[in-house]
Amino acid sequence: MEQITLQASKRNVSTKGALNTMRREGKVPAIMYNQHGKSESISVNLREFSKISREISESSIVTLLIDGKEHSCFVKDRQLDLLTGNLIHIDFFEVEKNALVHVRVPLHFVGTAPGIKLGGIFESPMHEVEVSALPGDIPQHIEVDVSNLNVNESIHVRDIKVNNKIKLLSAPDMVVATVKYAKHETTAAEAAPAAESASTEEKK
């Protein structure tokens, strides 16, 4: 997994006026907390955070550098100003490197389903799955190969291939991807035998 690093600084100010001054200086107030209830008030550079924000998903580990010490964190929440849309606060959740975490990881579909060439429509009801893994083993995404997916066939969670460091937590029978005929085509195909049967009965 590609490491995302962000410089952060401890902050002592917490009044509304002081926080607004900090924002005008190009900094974003933030908090870093962990599962034990410990929290620390910090700030990050808005421009630096904006550069990496598009790379950050729910499963991304961000390494915060505070006074030379590394902290592995998830970005749990981003608060925006309702009027301007500007970022005004960030919540970071610190994780322990040797403790399993539960996160949602995006799915990336690769290959071309042969069922599409036969007139089928590709559907992906799920765009992410829940997994359990150590923070350092969490992938940015999980690839799902659809190159063998034919019409009226589906790929389920149980069919997803992951290494033994990752455990899939989503229900095994949930459909991840499928190829189906368009509804009107299915209806026409079902109606044809019925029409043929009716014609046969009229001739009798």
QUIQUILIN-V111742 format. One record per run of one state. SS is the DSSP state (H for helix, E for strand, C for the rest). FROM is the first residue (numbers start at 1). LEN is the number of residues. If there is no record, write none. Layout:
# QUIQUILIN-V111742
{{SS,FROM,LEN} {SS,FROM,LEN}}
This chain:
# QUIQUILIN-V111742
{{C,1,3} {E,4,7} {C,11,5} {H,16,9} {C,25,2} {E,27,7} {C,34,5} {E,39,7} {H,46,8} {C,54,8} {E,62,5} {C,67,2} {E,69,12} {C,81,6} {E,87,8} {C,95,5} {E,100,11} {C,111,3} {H,114,4} {C,118,2} {E,120,4} {C,124,4} {E,128,7} {H,135,3} {C,138,3} {E,141,5} {C,146,7} {E,153,4} {H,157,3} {C,160,7} {E,167,2} {C,169,6} {E,175,7} {C,182,1} {H,183,21} {C,204,1}}
